[in-house]
Amino acid sequence: MTARVAILLTMSIVWFASDAPCEDKQLQLDIPAGRRQLFLDDERVAEIKNLQRTMHRPVKRGAVIRSPQPTKTIQTRTAPVWDKDAKVYKTWVITVDDNLWRSADGLHWTPGPKTNMRIGMAVYDPFEPDPARRFKAPLLNRGFAASPDGVTWTKLDVPKIQSSDEGNFSFDAERRLFVHTVKRSGKYGRSVAIATSPDFKTWNDYGVVFQADDEDQELGRKHIAQRRSDSSLLQNFQNDPKFYNVDVYNMGVFRYEGLYIGLPALYHAVGPIPNYPNTDGFHLIQLVCSRDLKAWRRVGDRATFIGPSRVDSGAYDLTQILPPSAPVVRDDELWFYYTGLKWRNTFKYIGKFPNGEHELIPGRDRDGGAICLAVLRRDGFVSLDAGDEAGYVRSKLAAIPGEKLFVNANARGGELRCELLDEQGGVIAQSEALQSDSPAKQLTWKQGSVKTITRRKASLRITLRNAQLYSYWFE
């Protein structure tokens, strides 16, 4: 194994992919041209041999929106949207007076015009024929609203989707489906329910679809113990093992390259807060995926996708980390805007909650929260990795939708080769070797041609040595 791959496997979360049985050769899967095939699950995979699956964490870039009010934190539950008419990104924040923020580059943000109602999350609908309804938003526990510009909103005559006090919202442009996650109760407390709508009028409420389980409780105790033993991480104010519990505080859900990806914030309760009906604790964001929004698969063996920064880093995301509804695709990167809070509780109550007097907890400043940015390689959630010994992945039989084959791979110091196979497993075409790092590399063919198989059933075998494969697609 090369030093580069060894370092990668040390820094990343790794688990082995077992060989999958061969598929029914009569099965023909629909693979649209241009859709990238990822490896979060085995939906398109027939066989994996001698490769390791690795989940990758996004790289943190720090705070991009700070609170303009020193006595209030600033939070987000939505992803920025691009307003093509105004030529700016727009995002909506909560807990401060300035609700709408704008940016030309996604990095430098300023408050926008005052909105006529508080919006916690919103999307832009490019298919809406009515210009007055291009922006759409759920009003948590109050219904829904629409706007021509994200500033002036009109409440719609649409029943609310019941939630506790949390939600998230995204738009699946491929299926033209609005996806609203809300907080409800499950076995261990906070859980995630989902409702969808094809027209922003009628909603299909699936009920609770994702919640913490027994394994989360066992893993949660390990997370709590690890945090308490790590002096570089901010310690919680309270600690009482009788209150240890893990539940799902919030979950952003978005469609990405043919599947749904979720970012659940697993809340780890560590003890009671005096005179306050809640608990002290911290969040860890995991990665999950689904094909139908109902059955969810944990990715990376429940490893942390976004976790806390260290106390001496100057960062805000020390304790509470809440996910966005979706990443923003920026060229060959995915930009995640998320809430980072230094503390679970900044004040302690002297009298009885909620009307009692409260005072600042010593050592905890009022500048306690910001909207932070983390960046991931496009398609970079999971890679298939090979060391010195070559391995391969073979796709299920499907109609090949185009003549051009692209890969997102890092083969610097190694190599990657592709073969197209007919229904009997014979080689139809073989590519030249890729020996570089590229997020979108078109492969050339040294033997055979894709043209001979386009629109016919075939499978793809990708062989790696000292390389990582993130995705592939045909155009």
C-alpha positions in Angstrom: 0.0 0.0 0.0 1.3 3.4 -0.9 1.9 6.1 1.8 -0.8 8.3 0.3 -3.4 5.5 0.6 -2.2 4.5 4.1 -2.6 8.1 5.3 -6.0 8.4 3.7 -7.3 5.2 5.4 -5.9 6.4 8.7 -7.7 9.8 8.5 -11.0 8.5 7.0 -13.7 6.2 8.3 -13.3 2.8 6.6 -15.3 -0.3 6.3 -15.0 -3.3 4.0 -17.5 -4.0 1.3 -18.4 -7.6 1.0 -18.8 -9.3 -2.4 -22.4 -9.0 -3.6 -24.1 -11.9 -5.5 -24.4 -11.6 -9.2 -27.6 -10.0 -10.4 -30.5 -11.5 -12.5 -29.2 -11.0 -16.0 -32.8 -10.1 -17.1 -32.7 -7.1 -14.8 -32.4 -3.8 -16.7 -32.0 -0.7 -14.7 -32.8 2.8 -15.9 -29.6 4.9 -15.8 -30.3 8.4 -17.3 -27.5 10.0 -19.2 -25.5 12.4 -17.0 -26.6 10.8 -13.7 -23.6 10.1 -11.5 -23.5 6.7 -9.9 -22.3 6.9 -6.3 -21.4 4.2 -3.8 -23.4 5.1 -0.7 -25.4 2.0 -1.2 -25.4 -1.1 -3.6 -28.4 -0.2 -5.7 -26.3 -0.3 -9.0 -23.6 -2.7 -7.8 -23.4 -6.3 -8.8 -20.0 -7.2 -7.3 -17.1 -5.5 -5.3 -13.8 -7.3 -5.0 -10.8 -6.2 -2.9 -12.0 -2.6 -2.5 -12.7 -0.7 0.7 -15.5 1.8 1.1 -14.5 5.0 2.7 -16.8 7.8 4.0 -15.3 11.3 3.8 -16.0 14.3 5.9 -16.3 17.8 4.5 -13.5 20.2 5.2 -14.5 23.1 7.5 -14.0 26.6 6.2 -15.2 28.5 9.4 -18.0 31.0 10.0 -19.4 32.9 7.0 -22.4 34.7 8.7 -22.0 36.0 12.3 -24.7 37.5 14.4 -25.0 41.3 14.1 -26.6 41.3 17.6 -24.2 40.4 20.4 -27.0 39.1 22.7 -28.4 36.7 20.1 -27.0 33.7 18.3 -27.7 33.2 14.6 -28.9 29.9 13.1 -30.0 28.4 9.8 -32.2 25.5 8.8 -32.0 26.1 5.1 -29.6 26.0 2.2 -28.9 29.2 0.2 -30.7 29.5 -3.1 -29.5 31.2 -6.2 -31.9 34.0 -7.4 -31.1 34.2 -11.1 -33.0 37.5 -11.5 -31.2 39.3 -8.7 -28.0 37.4 -9.4 -27.3 36.7 -5.7 -27.6 33.8 -3.3 -30.3 34.2 -0.7 -30.7 32.5 2.6 -33.0 32.9 5.6 -31.8 32.7 9.2 -33.5 32.5 12.5 -33.0 34.0 16.1 -31.8 37.4 14.9 -33.8 40.4 13.6 -32.3 40.3 10.0 -34.2 37.4 8.5 -32.9 37.5 4.9 -29.2 37.5 3.9 -27.6 37.9 0.5 -24.3 37.1 -1.2 -22.8 37.3 -4.7 -20.1 34.7 -4.0 -21.5 32.5 -1.2 -18.7 33.7 1.2 -19.4 37.4 1.9 -23.0 37.9 3.3 -24.9 41.1 4.1 -28.5 41.5 5.5 -31.1 42.0 2.8 -34.4 43.8 2.8 -36.7 43.3 5.8 -39.1 40.4 5.2 -42.8 40.9 6.1 -42.9 37.6 8.0 -40.4 35.3 9.7 -39.1 32.6 7.3 -37.1 29.8 8.7 -36.4 27.8 5.5 -37.3 28.3 1.9 -36.6 27.0 -1.7 -36.7 28.4 -5.2 -39.0 26.6 -7.6 -37.8 27.2 -11.2 -40.9 25.3 -12.6 -43.5 27.5 -11.0 -45.4 29.4 -13.8 -46.7 32.1 -11.4 -43.9 34.6 -10.7 -45.6 35.5 -7.4 -45.0 31.9 -6.1 -41.4 31.2 -7.2 -40.1 31.1 -3.6 -41.8 28.7 -1.3 -41.5 28.1 2.5 -43.0 26.1 5.3 -44.2 28.1 8.3 -43.4 25.6 11.0 -46.7 24.5 12.7 -48.4 27.4 10.9 -48.8 26.3 7.3 -47.0 27.4 4.2 -46.2 30.6 2.3 -45.0 31.8 -1.2 -43.2 34.9 -2.4 -42.0 36.4 -5.7 -38.7 37.5 -4.3 -38.1 35.9 -0.9 -38.9 39.2 0.8 -42.7 39.7 0.6 -44.5 36.6 1.6 -48.1 35.5 1.4 -49.5 32.8 3.7 -51.3 30.1 1.7 -54.5 28.3 2.5 -52.7 25.0 3.0 -53.0 22.9 6.2 -49.8 22.7 8.4 -47.7 19.7 8.9 -47.5 19.0 12.6 -44.1 19.3 14.2 -42.6 19.8 17.7 -40.2 22.7 17.2 -37.8 21.7 14.4 -38.0 21.2 10.7 -36.2 21.2 7.4 -37.2 21.7 3.8 -35.9 21.0 0.3 -37.0 20.7 -3.3 -36.4 17.6 -5.4 -36.1 19.2 -8.9 -35.8 15.9 -10.7 -39.2 14.6 -9.4 -40.6 18.1 -8.7 -41.3 17.1 -5.2 -41.2 19.2 -2.0 -39.7 17.4 1.0 -40.5 18.6 4.5 -38.9 17.0 7.5 -40.4 17.7 11.0 -39.7 16.6 14.6 -42.0 14.1 16.3 -41.7 11.6 19.1 -40.2 8.1 18.8 -38.9 5.4 21.0 -36.0 7.4 22.4 -37.5 10.9 22.1 -37.0 13.3 19.1 -37.5 11.6 15.8 -37.9 12.5 12.1 -41.1 12.5 10.2 -41.4 13.4 6.5 -44.2 14.9 4.3 -44.0 15.4 0.6 -46.0 17.4 -2.0 -45.9 17.5 -5.8 -47.8 20.8 -6.0 -47.2 22.6 -2.7 -50.9 22.2 -2.0 -51.6 18.6 -1.1 -49.2 16.8 1.3 -48.5 13.1 1.9 -47.5 12.7 5.5 -45.3 9.5 5.9 -45.1 9.8 9.7 -41.9 8.9 11.6 -39.4 7.4 9.1 -36.1 7.8 11.0 -35.3 7.6 14.7 -32.5 6.6 17.1 -32.3 2.9 18.1 -30.6 0.7 20.7 -27.3 0.8 18.8 -27.3 4.6 18.9 -27.7 4.5 22.7 -24.7 2.2 23.0 -22.6 4.2 20.6 -23.8 7.4 22.3 -22.3 6.4 25.6 -19.0 5.9 23.9 -19.2 9.3 22.3 -19.9 10.9 25.6 -17.0 9.1 27.3 -14.7 10.1 24.4 -15.7 13.7 24.7 -15.3 13.9 28.4 -11.8 12.4 28.2 -10.7 14.9 25.4 -9.6 18.2 27.0 -9.4 19.8 23.5 -13.2 19.6 23.2 -15.6 21.9 25.1 -17.1 20.1 28.1 -20.8 20.3 28.8 -22.0 22.1 31.9 -23.9 19.1 33.3 -23.1 15.4 33.5 -25.5 12.8 34.9 -25.4 9.2 33.4 -29.1 8.7 34.4 -29.9 11.2 31.7 -27.7 9.8 28.9 -29.8 9.5 25.8 -29.5 9.9 22.0 -32.2 11.1 19.8 -32.6 12.8 16.4 -32.8 16.6 16.8 -33.2 17.6 13.1 -32.5 16.1 9.7 -31.8 17.8 6.4 -32.9 15.7 3.4 -32.0 16.3 -0.2 -32.0 14.5 -3.5 -28.6 14.0 -5.1 -27.8 12.0 -8.2 -30.9 9.7 -8.0 -31.0 9.1 -4.3 -32.0 10.9 -1.1 -29.3 11.8 1.4 -30.0 12.7 5.0 -27.9 14.6 7.5 -29.4 13.7 10.9 -28.1 15.6 14.0 -27.9 13.0 16.7 -28.4 14.8 20.0 -26.5 13.3 23.0 -28.1 14.3 26.3 -25.6 14.3 29.2 -27.6 15.8 32.1 -30.4 18.0 33.3 -30.3 21.8 33.2 -31.4 23.3 36.6 -34.7 25.2 36.5 -35.1 24.4 32.8 -37.2 21.6 31.3 -34.5 20.3 29.0 -31.1 18.7 29.0 -27.5 19.7 28.4 -25.8 17.9 25.6 -24.1 18.0 22.2 -24.8 17.1 18.5 -23.0 14.9 16.0 -24.1 14.8 12.4 -24.3 11.5 10.6 -24.8 10.5 7.0 -27.8 8.4 5.8 -29.4 7.6 2.4 -32.7 6.3 1.0 -34.3 5.5 -2.3 -37.9 6.1 -1.2 -37.7 8.5 1.8 -39.0 5.8 4.0 -36.3 3.2 4.5 -33.0 4.8 5.5 -29.5 3.2 5.5 -26.7 4.5 7.8 -23.5 5.3 5.9 -20.0 4.8 7.2 -21.2 2.5 10.1 -22.7 5.5 11.9 -19.5 7.5 11.9 -19.6 11.2 12.4 -19.9 13.2 9.2 -19.6 16.7 10.8 -18.4 16.8 14.4 -17.2 19.4 16.9 -14.2 21.7 16.4 -11.6 22.1 19.1 -11.7 24.8 21.7 -8.5 26.5 20.6 -9.6 26.6 16.9 -11.6 29.8 17.3 -14.6 28.1 15.7 -18.3 28.3 16.7 -19.3 24.7 16.2 -18.1 23.5 19.6 -21.2 21.9 21.0 -24.4 22.2 18.9 -24.2 21.4 15.2 -27.4 21.5 13.1 -27.5 20.6 9.4 -28.7 22.5 6.4 -31.4 21.2 4.1 -29.0 20.6 1.1 -25.5 21.5 -0.1 -24.9 24.1 -2.8 -23.2 22.6 -5.8 -20.2 24.9 -6.7 -18.3 23.6 -9.7 -16.6 20.5 -8.4 -17.5 21.1 -4.8 -20.4 20.7 -2.4 -20.8 23.6 0.0 -22.7 22.8 3.3 -23.9 25.8 5.3 -24.8 24.7 8.8 -25.4 26.0 12.3 -22.5 26.0 14.8 -23.1 26.9 18.4 -20.5 27.1 21.2 -22.9 26.2 24.0 -26.0 24.2 24.5 -27.1 26.8 27.1 -25.6 30.3 27.5 -27.6 31.4 30.5 -28.7 29.6 33.7 -32.0 30.4 35.4 -32.0 31.7 38.9 -35.7 31.6 39.3 -38.3 29.3 37.9 -38.4 28.8 34.1 -39.5 30.6 31.9 -40.1 33.9 33.8 -37.4 33.7 36.3 -34.2 35.8 36.2 -31.2 34.4 34.4 -27.6 35.1 34.3 -24.7 34.4 31.9 -22.8 31.2 32.8 -19.3 32.1 33.7 -16.9 31.7 30.8 -19.6 31.7 28.2 -19.7 34.8 26.0 -22.8 36.0 24.3 -21.3 35.6 20.8 -22.2 32.0 20.8 -23.3 31.0 17.3 -22.7 31.4 13.6 -23.5 29.9 10.2 -20.5 27.9 9.2 -19.3 26.4 5.9 -17.9 23.0 5.2 -16.8 21.9 1.7 -16.8 18.4 0.2 -15.5 17.2 -3.1 -18.4 16.8 -5.5 -19.7 13.2 -5.2 -17.2 12.8 -2.4 -19.4 11.2 0.3 -18.1 7.7 -0.2 -15.2 6.3 -2.3 -14.1 2.8 -3.3 -10.4 2.5 -2.5 -7.7 0.1 -3.6 -4.1 -0.3 -2.3 -1.2 -2.0 -3.9 -3.3 -5.1 -4.8 -5.8 -4.3 -7.5 -9.6 -4.6 -6.9 -12.7 -3.9 -8.9 -16.3 -3.0 -8.8 -18.8 -4.4 -11.4 -22.1 -2.7 -12.1 -25.4 -4.4 -12.7 -26.6 -4.9 -16.2 -28.3 -1.8 -17.6 -28.9 -0.1 -20.9 -25.9 2.1 -21.6 -27.3 5.7 -22.0 -24.4 7.4 -23.9 -21.1 7.0 -25.7 -18.9 9.1 -23.3 -17.8 7.6 -20.0 -16.7 9.9 -17.2 -15.2 9.1 -13.8 -14.6 11.1 -10.6 -11.5 9.5 -9.3 -8.1 10.0 -7.7 -5.6 7.7 -9.4 -2.5 9.8 -8.8 0.3 7.4 -8.0 -1.8 4.5 -9.2 -4.2 3.7 -12.0 -7.8 3.1 -12.9 -9.2 1.1 -15.9 -12.7 0.5 -17.2 -14.1 -2.4 -19.2 -17.6 -2.7 -20.7 -18.9 -6.3 -20.5 -21.7 -8.0 -22.5 -24.4 -10.1 -20.9 -22.1 -13.1 -20.9 -19.3 -11.2 -19.2 -17.2 -10.8 -22.4 -15.1 -7.6 -22.8 -16.6 -5.3 -25.4 -14.4 -2.3 -24.8 -11.4 -1.4 -22.6 -10.2 2.1 -21.6 -6.8 3.7 -21.4 -5.5 3.9 -17.9 -6.3 7.0 -15.7 -3.3 8.0 -13.6 -4.3 11.4 -12.3 -6.8 13.1 -9.9 -9.8 14.4 -11.7 -13.4 15.2 -10.5 -14.7 14.7 -14.1 -12.4 12.8 -16.5 -13.6 11.5 -19.8 -12.0 8.1 -20.5 -10.7 7.2 -23.9 -10.9 3.7 -25.3 -7.9 1.7 -26.5 -9.9 -1.3 -27.4 -13.5 -1.5 -28.8 -16.0 1.2 -28.6 -19.0 2.3 -26.5 -20.9 3.1 -29.7 -21.4 -0.6 -30.4 -23.2 -1.1 -27.1 -25.1 2.2 -26.6 -28.8 1.6 -25.7 -28.1 -2.1 -25.2 -27.6 -4.0 -21.9 -24.1 -4.2 -20.6 -22.2 -3.8 -17.3 -19.2 -1.8 -16.4 -16.1 -3.2 -14.6 -13.8 -0.6 -13.0 -10.4 -1.8 -11.8 -8.4 0.2 -9.3 -4.8 0.0 -8.0 -3.6 2.6 -5.4 -6.6 4.7 -6.4 -10.0 6.0 -5.2 -13.3 6.0 -7.2 -16.1 8.4 -6.2 -18.5 8.1 -9.1 -19.0 7.4 -12.8 -21.5 8.4 -15.4 -22.3 8.3 -19.1 -23.1 11.2 -21.4 
